Amino acid sequence: MANMAQDRPSPVRKPPSAETLARFAAIVGEKHAIRDPAAQAAYLTEWRGLFKGVTPLVLRPGSVEEVATILKLASETDTPIVPQGGNTGLVGGQIPFEDGAEIVVSLGRLDKIRTVDPEGNTLIAEAGVTLQRVQEAAENVDRLFPLSLASEGTCTIGGNLSTNAGGVAVLAYGNARDMVLGLEVVLASGEVWNGLRALRKDNTGYDLKHLFIGAEGTLGLITAAVLKLWPKPAETTTAFVGFASIEAVGTFFRDARQRSGPALTAFEALPALALTFLERHVQGARNPLNRSHNWYVLMDVAGYQGEGDSFALAEQIIGGALESGLAEDAVIAQSLDQQAALWRLRESLPDTQRLEGGSLKHDVSVPVARIPEMIERGNVLIEKSMPGARPLSFGHFGDGNLHYNVSQPTGMDQAEFMRRWWDISGPLYDLVLELGGSISAEHGIGRLKREQLVKVKSATEIEMMRSIKRALDPQNILNPGKML
């Protein structure tokens, strides 16, 4: 399925001239202007291999001023720019097209944490700071930055905001856009908008930052952000619970949320097949429970008093479910090492699917109450479309986000499976829309879902989006052909 969306929307541009490339390189210096194809390789391939691009030049600016100068020159020379963070995106939004007309601008050198304000519960980080470093900076002042992703060691804040990343803590803290107070953005013209305001309340007109969060670099390049911090829980209790059905998981979630409120900070659902894959491919991985169950829940309950209150609450919730027969078995972590081991199962799951052959990823969302229906009807569709294909639905049950992935039938040729991706994805997306859901819950649109976007958004919505794009990027030089 490599390069599934090679078609570039018109107009097609010619690659920049040697003179133009030299002018771009001079902005950052030859050391940070990468021309060698071997050195460029890490910037040109999406990690699953679905998209492979071509560029004459990768620029690595080290300051906001250099980014602004690059975009001024891009505007002057009509040169399209592809912004890139940690290159962990899953829909191809960070990968250039194959015609070699675009210059990649990697923001990894903008990696300073400018300020940390524990009293105001804010932190200003540049776009190239990794999510893990932001988490650590918050930890150092006894605060929490709750965005949490499996790729947090390599993904960057700029990319997280450009795609409005989700992760495992959305249930309690929201998506990435809910964790931002202000932005610094370089516009297509090279102008710098300094919106780094750390105000919790600012009702002075349009909230411009939300235009750029989730825009995937099509409206401007985010270079820094004011991020919200939260009080750090005194303790967190992690539990792993087994269930007979996805309906039982739904009932348990409603009860747990009612009893715990915002203390329930994570609620992940995994099917039996997930444990099979983990035990088969991850060294040391094992089912934490005594026997296999059809469904599992991995949950976190936070406590702020530091006197075992989170453990007592988790024990109360799970004990009631076991006593009523709703849950079949459970284990509560007794140490930080046991917590880490339980979460390692969830974080290792995406990689295990590659070891099972071809895998189709569907980052979708539906109303929480309709998740069981989505899974059951989806599984029927899969069997009808491709007998033997193995659905693997897991994810952030509490916020309605499912990673409805499908592994190839055992023994099937992988290339043939990937060629038939729309036989599976088309009916699934139709079902998602029928259930009032979204075809992209947290990964964005990029190249992978660009053609589907116009099918799921109204003509009015698409025209509004295009009007904003024309206003902020009239020459269409910022990540052209992505999203729209």
C-alpha positions in Angstrom: 0.0 0.0 0.0 3.0 2.3 -0.3 2.3 5.7 -1.8 -1.5 5.2 -1.8 -2.1 8.9 -2.5 0.6 9.7 -5.0 -1.8 11.9 -7.0 -0.9 15.5 -6.3 -3.8 18.0 -6.7 -3.1 20.6 -9.4 -1.2 22.8 -10.0 1.9 20.8 -10.3 5.1 22.8 -9.6 8.5 22.3 -11.0 11.4 21.5 -8.7 13.2 24.6 -7.4 16.2 25.8 -9.5 19.8 25.4 -8.3 19.9 29.1 -7.6 16.8 29.0 -5.4 18.1 26.0 -3.5 21.3 27.8 -2.8 19.4 30.7 -1.4 17.4 28.5 0.9 20.5 26.6 2.1 22.3 29.9 2.9 19.6 30.8 5.4 20.4 27.8 7.7 24.0 27.1 6.6 25.2 24.1 4.6 25.5 22.0 7.7 21.8 22.2 8.2 20.8 22.0 4.5 20.6 18.3 3.7 21.0 17.4 0.0 22.5 13.9 0.2 19.7 11.3 -0.5 21.1 8.9 2.1 21.0 11.6 4.8 17.5 12.7 3.7 16.1 9.2 4.0 14.9 9.6 7.6 12.8 12.6 6.6 11.2 11.1 3.5 9.5 7.8 4.7 6.5 7.4 6.9 7.4 4.9 9.6 4.9 2.2 8.3 6.3 2.7 4.7 2.9 3.8 3.3 4.4 7.1 2.0 7.8 7.7 0.5 8.6 11.2 -0.8 11.3 13.0 -2.7 12.8 16.4 -2.0 15.8 18.4 -3.3 16.5 19.8 0.1 15.8 19.3 3.8 16.2 22.5 5.9 16.8 22.4 9.6 16.3 26.0 10.9 17.6 26.8 14.4 15.5 29.8 15.2 12.1 31.4 14.6 13.9 34.1 12.5 15.3 31.4 10.2 11.9 29.9 9.8 10.4 33.3 8.9 13.2 33.9 6.4 12.6 30.5 4.8 8.9 31.3 4.4 9.5 34.7 3.0 11.7 33.2 0.3 9.2 30.4 -0.3 6.6 33.1 -0.9 8.8 35.0 -3.2 9.9 32.0 -5.3 6.5 30.1 -5.1 8.3 27.1 -3.5 6.0 24.7 -1.6 7.1 23.8 2.0 6.4 20.6 3.9 6.9 21.1 7.7 8.0 18.2 9.8 8.3 17.4 13.5 9.4 14.0 14.7 8.1 12.2 11.6 5.8 10.0 13.7 2.6 11.0 11.9 0.4 8.1 10.6 -1.5 9.8 7.6 1.4 11.1 5.5 0.9 14.8 6.3 4.6 15.2 7.0 5.9 13.5 3.8 6.5 15.4 0.5 5.1 14.2 -2.8 7.2 12.2 -5.3 7.7 14.9 -7.8 10.6 16.6 -5.9 9.0 20.1 -6.0 8.8 20.6 -2.2 11.3 21.5 0.4 11.1 19.8 3.8 11.5 22.1 6.8 12.3 20.0 9.9 11.7 21.9 13.1 13.8 19.6 15.3 16.4 22.2 16.1 13.8 24.5 17.7 14.2 22.5 20.9 14.3 25.0 23.8 11.9 25.0 26.7 11.8 28.8 27.1 10.1 29.1 30.5 8.4 27.0 33.2 6.0 28.7 35.5 4.7 26.3 38.2 2.7 29.0 40.0 0.8 29.9 36.8 0.8 26.2 35.7 2.3 26.9 32.3 5.3 26.0 30.2 6.5 27.5 26.9 8.1 25.0 24.6 9.5 25.4 21.1 8.1 23.2 18.3 11.0 20.7 18.2 10.9 19.8 21.9 9.9 16.2 22.3 6.8 15.3 24.3 8.9 13.4 26.7 11.0 16.4 27.5 7.9 18.5 28.2 6.6 15.8 30.5 10.0 15.7 32.3 10.1 19.5 32.6 6.7 19.5 34.2 7.7 16.6 36.5 10.7 18.7 37.7 8.4 21.3 39.2 5.9 18.8 40.6 3.4 19.3 37.8 1.8 17.2 35.1 1.7 17.6 31.4 -0.9 14.9 30.6 -0.5 14.3 26.9 0.8 10.8 26.6 1.6 8.8 23.4 3.6 5.7 22.6 5.9 7.8 20.5 6.5 10.4 23.2 10.3 9.9 23.1 10.4 11.1 19.4 7.3 13.0 18.6 7.5 16.8 19.0 5.2 19.4 20.4 4.9 21.1 17.1 3.7 17.9 15.5 1.4 17.1 18.4 -0.3 20.4 18.0 -0.4 20.4 14.2 -2.3 17.1 14.3 -4.2 17.8 17.5 -2.8 14.6 19.1 -5.0 12.6 21.4 -3.5 9.7 23.4 -4.5 7.8 26.5 -5.4 10.7 28.8 -8.1 12.4 26.6 -10.7 11.0 28.9 -9.6 13.3 31.8 -7.6 16.1 30.1 -8.8 16.4 26.5 -7.0 16.5 23.2 -3.8 18.5 22.5 -5.8 21.6 21.7 -7.2 21.6 25.2 -3.7 21.8 26.7 -2.7 25.0 24.9 -3.1 28.7 26.0 -1.1 30.4 23.2 1.0 29.9 20.1 3.8 31.4 18.1 3.3 30.8 14.4 5.1 31.8 11.2 2.7 32.6 8.5 3.1 31.8 4.8 4.2 35.4 4.1 7.1 35.0 6.7 5.3 37.2 9.2 5.5 36.0 12.8 2.4 35.9 14.9 3.3 36.1 18.6 0.3 34.8 20.4 2.3 33.4 23.4 -0.2 34.6 26.0 -0.5 32.6 29.2 -4.0 33.8 29.9 -6.7 31.4 31.0 -9.4 33.9 30.0 -9.0 36.2 26.9 -12.3 37.0 25.2 -11.0 39.6 22.7 -12.3 38.3 19.4 -11.4 35.2 17.4 -9.4 32.6 19.2 -6.8 32.3 16.4 -4.7 29.6 17.9 -7.4 27.0 17.2 -7.0 27.7 13.4 -3.5 26.3 13.5 -4.0 23.4 16.0 -5.0 20.4 13.9 -4.3 22.2 10.6 -1.3 19.9 9.8 0.9 22.8 8.7 -1.4 23.9 6.0 -2.1 27.4 7.5 1.2 28.3 9.2 4.2 26.8 11.0 3.8 26.5 14.8 7.2 27.4 16.3 6.3 27.6 20.0 3.4 27.1 22.4 2.2 28.0 25.9 1.2 24.7 27.4 -1.0 24.1 30.4 0.3 22.2 33.3 -1.8 20.4 35.9 -1.3 19.5 39.6 0.5 16.2 39.7 -1.5 13.4 41.3 0.0 12.1 44.5 -0.6 8.6 43.3 -2.0 6.6 40.5 -3.5 3.1 40.7 -3.4 0.9 37.6 -5.7 -2.1 37.1 -6.2 -4.8 34.4 -9.7 -6.4 34.3 -11.1 -9.2 32.2 -14.6 -9.3 30.7 -16.8 -11.7 28.7 -18.0 -9.1 26.2 -17.6 -5.5 24.9 -21.1 -4.7 26.2 -19.8 -5.6 29.7 -16.9 -3.2 29.2 -19.3 -0.5 28.3 -21.4 -1.1 31.5 -18.2 -1.1 33.6 -17.0 2.1 32.1 -20.2 3.9 32.9 -20.1 2.7 36.5 -16.4 3.5 36.9 -16.9 7.0 35.5 -19.9 7.6 37.7 -18.0 6.5 40.8 -14.7 8.2 40.1 -15.5 11.3 38.0 -12.3 13.0 36.8 -10.1 10.6 38.9 -10.6 8.1 36.1 -7.7 9.3 33.9 -7.3 6.4 31.5 -9.6 3.6 30.2 -8.3 1.4 27.4 -10.1 -1.6 26.0 -8.2 -4.6 24.4 -9.6 -7.7 22.7 -8.3 -11.2 23.3 -6.5 -11.2 20.0 -4.3 -8.3 21.3 -3.0 -10.6 24.1 -2.3 -13.3 21.6 -0.2 -11.0 19.5 1.6 -9.6 22.5 2.5 -13.0 23.9 3.6 -14.2 20.5 5.9 -11.2 19.6 6.9 -9.3 22.8 9.6 -10.9 24.9 8.4 -11.4 28.5 4.8 -10.3 27.7 2.1 -12.5 29.4 -1.5 -12.2 30.3 -1.6 -10.7 33.8 -4.8 -12.7 34.6 -5.1 -16.4 35.3 -6.9 -17.2 32.1 -8.0 -15.7 28.8 -11.0 -13.4 28.5 -12.8 -12.0 25.5 -12.0 -8.4 26.4 -9.7 -6.6 28.8 -9.6 -3.1 30.3 -6.5 -1.2 31.4 -7.4 1.7 33.6 -5.8 4.4 35.8 -7.4 6.0 38.8 -5.6 9.1 40.1 -5.5 10.2 43.8 -4.4 13.6 45.1 -4.3 12.9 48.9 -1.5 10.4 48.8 -3.1 8.2 51.4 -4.1 5.2 49.3 -7.3 6.9 48.1 -6.9 6.0 44.5 -6.2 2.3 45.4 -9.3 2.2 47.6 -11.4 3.8 44.9 -10.1 1.3 42.2 -10.7 -1.6 44.6 -14.2 -0.4 45.3 -15.1 -0.1 41.6 -13.5 -3.4 40.6 -14.8 -5.3 43.6 -18.4 -4.3 42.8 -18.0 -5.4 39.2 -16.5 -8.8 40.3 -19.2 -9.4 42.9 -22.0 -8.7 40.4 -20.4 -10.9 37.8 -19.9 -8.0 35.4 -16.2 -8.5 35.4 -14.6 -12.0 35.4 -11.2 -11.3 36.9 -8.9 -8.5 37.7 -5.4 -7.5 39.0 -4.4 -4.2 40.6 -0.8 -3.2 40.3 1.1 -3.2 43.6 4.1 -1.2 42.5 5.4 1.2 39.9 7.1 -1.7 38.1 3.9 -3.6 37.9 2.1 -0.4 36.6 4.8 0.0 33.9 4.5 -3.7 33.0 0.7 -3.4 32.5 1.1 -0.2 30.4 3.9 -1.8 28.3 1.3 -4.3 27.0 -0.8 -1.4 25.6 2.2 0.5 24.2 3.7 -2.5 22.5 0.5 -3.5 20.7 0.9 -1.3 17.5 4.3 -2.8 16.8 3.1 -6.4 17.1 0.7 -6.0 14.3 3.5 -5.5 11.8 4.9 -8.8 12.8 1.6 -10.5 11.8 1.8 -9.2 8.2 -0.2 -6.5 6.6 -2.3 -4.3 8.9 -4.9 -1.7 8.0 -5.3 1.1 10.6 -8.6 2.9 11.1 -8.4 5.7 13.7 -12.1 6.4 14.1 -14.5 7.6 16.8 -18.1 7.0 17.5 -20.3 7.9 20.5 -19.2 5.8 23.5 -22.6 4.1 23.8 -22.3 2.8 20.2 -18.8 1.3 20.5 -20.1 -2.2 20.9 -22.3 -1.8 17.9 -19.4 -0.5 15.9 -17.2 -3.4 16.8 -19.8 -6.1 16.2 -21.2 -4.8 12.9 -17.6 -3.9 11.8 -16.5 -7.5 12.4 -19.4 -8.8 10.3 -18.4 -6.4 7.5 -14.8 -7.6 7.6 -15.7 -11.2 7.4 -18.0 -10.4 4.4 -15.4 -8.3 2.6 -12.4 -10.6 3.3 -13.0 -13.9 5.0 -10.2 -14.7 7.5 -9.1 -11.1 8.0 -8.5 -10.5 11.7 -10.1 -7.4 13.2 -8.2 -5.9 16.2 -10.2 -3.1 17.8 -8.5 -1.5 20.7 -8.1 2.0 22.1 -9.4 4.8 24.3 -12.8 3.5 25.0 -13.7 6.3 27.4 -13.5 9.0 24.7 -15.0 7.0 21.9 -11.8 6.6 19.9 -11.2 3.1 18.4 -8.1 2.0 16.6 -10.1 -0.4 14.5 -7.2 -2.2 12.9 -7.4 -5.3 10.6 -4.6 -7.8 10.2 -4.4 -9.9 7.1 -5.7 -13.4 6.9 -3.1 -15.9 8.0 -1.1 -17.1 5.0 -2.4 -14.4 2.6 0.1 -12.6 0.4 0.7 -9.2 2.1 0.9 -7.2 -1.0 -2.4 -8.5 -2.2 -4.0 -7.8 1.2 -2.7 -4.2 1.1 -3.9 -3.7 -2.5 -7.4 -4.5 -1.4 -7.4 -2.0 1.5 -10.5 -0.1 0.2 -12.6 -3.3 0.2 -12.3 -3.2 3.9 -11.9 0.5 4.7 -14.7 1.8 2.5 -17.5 -0.2 4.3 -16.0 0.5 7.7 -16.0 4.3 7.1 -19.6 4.1 5.9 -20.5 2.4 9.1 -18.6 4.9 11.2 -20.6 7.8 9.6 -23.9 5.9 10.0 -23.2 5.7 13.7 -22.5 9.4 13.9 -18.7 9.1 14.1 -15.6 10.5 12.6 -13.1 8.9 10.2 -10.2 10.5 12.0 -10.2 10.7 15.8 -6.7 11.8 16.5 -4.2 11.1 13.7 -5.5 13.8 11.2 -6.2 13.7 7.5 -2.8 14.2 5.7 -2.6 12.3 2.4 -4.2 9.1 3.6 -7.7 10.4 4.2 -7.8 13.5 2.0 -10.1 12.0 -0.6 -12.4 10.7 2.1 -12.7 14.2 3.8 -14.8 15.7 1.0 -17.1 12.7 1.3 -17.8 13.1 5.0 -17.8 16.9 5.3 -20.6 19.0 3.9 -20.0 21.3 1.0 -20.4 24.2 3.3 -17.7 22.9 5.7 -15.2 22.2 2.9 -15.7 25.7 1.4 -15.2 27.3 4.8 -11.9 25.4 5.2 -10.8 26.3 1.7 -11.7 30.0 2.4 -9.5 30.0 5.5 -6.7 28.3 3.5 -6.9 30.9 0.7 -6.9 33.8 3.2 -3.8 32.6 5.1 -1.9 30.9 2.3 -3.0 32.4 -1.0 -0.2 30.9 -3.0 -0.8 27.4 -1.5 2.8 26.9 -0.5 2.2 25.4 3.0 1.9 21.6 2.8 -0.1 21.7 -0.5 -2.2 18.7 -1.2 -2.5 17.7 2.4 -5.9 17.6 4.1 -7.6 19.5 1.2 
